[in-house]
Structures are given as C-alpha cells and as structure tokens.
Amino acid sequence: PRSTLFPYTTLFRSENFVAACRRAGIERVVYLGGIEPSGRRSVHMRSRLEVERILMESLPGATGLRASIVIGAGSPSFRLMVRLIERIPVLPLPPWRRRRTQPIAERDVVQCLARTPLIDATAGRSIDLVGPDVLTYGEMLSGIAGELGIERPEVDLPIFTAPAFGAVAAAIAGAETDLVRALMGSLNADVLPRSEDAAMEMSELFGLKPLGFTRAVRRALADWEREEP
C-alpha cells in the first residue's frame, strides 16, 4: 500500500490534507502529535489532538503517534533547555519543575515514524511514544546541565506566567517567541502516557529498545556538536 509520513503541520487545514490523500489513493498516514497533559490543555495541544482526531476518523489506516519531550539535536524543546542552561547564570525553577513527563530520544521517534507504515498492527491506532524514564522537568534540566558540565545554582520561582516567561526565554535562547510559548503551554500539568507500560508496549510493537534519558542527552549533544561545532 502507498504510505506517507506526516510528522507535523499547521500550514494547511487537516480536511484539505485528508481530501488530497483520498484523491491520491494514500492508505497510510502517520501523524506525530503530543501526549495529552493531565490538566488544562493549551491551544497548541488542543490543535495537535484535533488534527489526530480528524485524520484517524477520516482515514481508517491512519496512525497517531504521541510524544512528550523529544531529546535530540533537532528538537526545539531540547535545544531551548540547552540554551537556557548555557546562557543563564542560575537555574530558574518555576512551580512546574515538579511536573512529570516521560521524554524520548529523537532516534527512537524517527525509528517509530519510519516503521509504522510497515507494521499492520499500528493501523487505526493512537500510540504513545516514550522512553524508559519518568522525570520531573527539574530533573531533566539538572541532568542536561550535568552532561554539559555546567554548575548552576537553583533558584525557585514562586510565580510562573507562561507568556512573560516565554518571551524572556525566547530572547535568551534565540528562539521564536510563539514557538517557546507553545512549548511551555502544557508545563503546568503532568504529561504522561496513557499506560504505565507504554515504554514496554512501544518496544514490543516496534522492535526497538528505547534509550534512557542520560544516553539520549549524550547522543543529542554529540549530534548537535557535529552539526554546529
């Protein structure tokens, strides 16, 4: 069957994409979205979940893949964390530092995207992609700082306003403000998979062993260094 990888888009309406798939005879579509947070969903997250719903309801062979924070040289969220750690003399920890998530290595996400159209059992399913480690955001920041060899005194921030913090973080990291605000929109809640066994289930389904957080960070930093010495 004909297939296509559809990792992420907000450039055109999902309905138009579905119509184009039908005209072209495409049977398999793979969409990479985000794991649904336990609390209030941001506009960005609602949009990603809605795209998945439209695709899966309109194209029976579609697959929705959901990931939390992707650890890789090409991941905007990972690059943002690295830049903030590098460029701020302290490690600011807002209230969301205690929120938990289950990050996944960029390598593993790419492998799942590539293998999904070849695995019949993925058709018509929504699947959570996660690594083996459940971490708080504070633990992730500390772990990345450790791999960078940077010591930063931690400073607790009792108040967190996403729009203001996002603008400051974007300026420091040299990133787009709208992108940073979108990434921070779901930080006030845990972002965990629907199943406690999601990592094992993903491993069995796709035939891969996901990297742990520390190995994923080391790989990401090495890849980034090769791309931008």
C-alpha positions, 0 to 999 in steps of 0.5 A: 500500500502507498504510505506517507509520513506526516510528522507535523503541520499547521500550514494547511487545514487537516480536511484539505490534507485528508481530501488530497490523500483520498484523491491520491489513493494514500492508505497510510498516514502517520501523524506525530502529535503530543501526549495529552497533559493531565490538566488544562490543555493549551491551544497548541495541544488542543490543535495537535489532538484535533488534527489526530482526531480528524485524520484517524476518523477520516482515514481508517489506516491512519496512525497517531503517534504521541510524544512528550519531550523529544531529546535530540539535536533537532528538537526545539524543546531540547535545544531551548533547555540547552540554551537556557542552561548555557546562557543563564547564570542560575537555574530558574525553577518555576512551580512546574519543575515538579511536573512529570513527563516521560521524554524520548530520544529523537532516534527512537521517534524517527525509528517509530515514524519510519516503521509504522507504515510497515507494521499492520498492527499500528493501523487505526491506532493512537500510540504513545511514544516514550522512553524508559524514564519518568522525570520531573522537568527539574530533573531533566534540566539538572541532568542536561546541565550535568552532561554539559558540565555546567554548575548552576545554582537553583533558584525557585520561582514562586510565580510562573506566567507562561507568556512573560516567561516565554518571551524572556526565554525566547530572547535568551535562547534565540528562539521564536517567541510563539514557538517557546510559548507553545512549548511551555503551554502544557508545563503546568500539568503532568504529561504522561502516557496513557499506560504505565507500560507504554515504554514496554508496549512501544518496544514490543510493537516496534522492535526497538529498545528505547534509550534512557534519558542520560544516553539520549542527552549524550547522543543529542549533544554529540549530534548537535556538536557535529552539526554546529561545532 
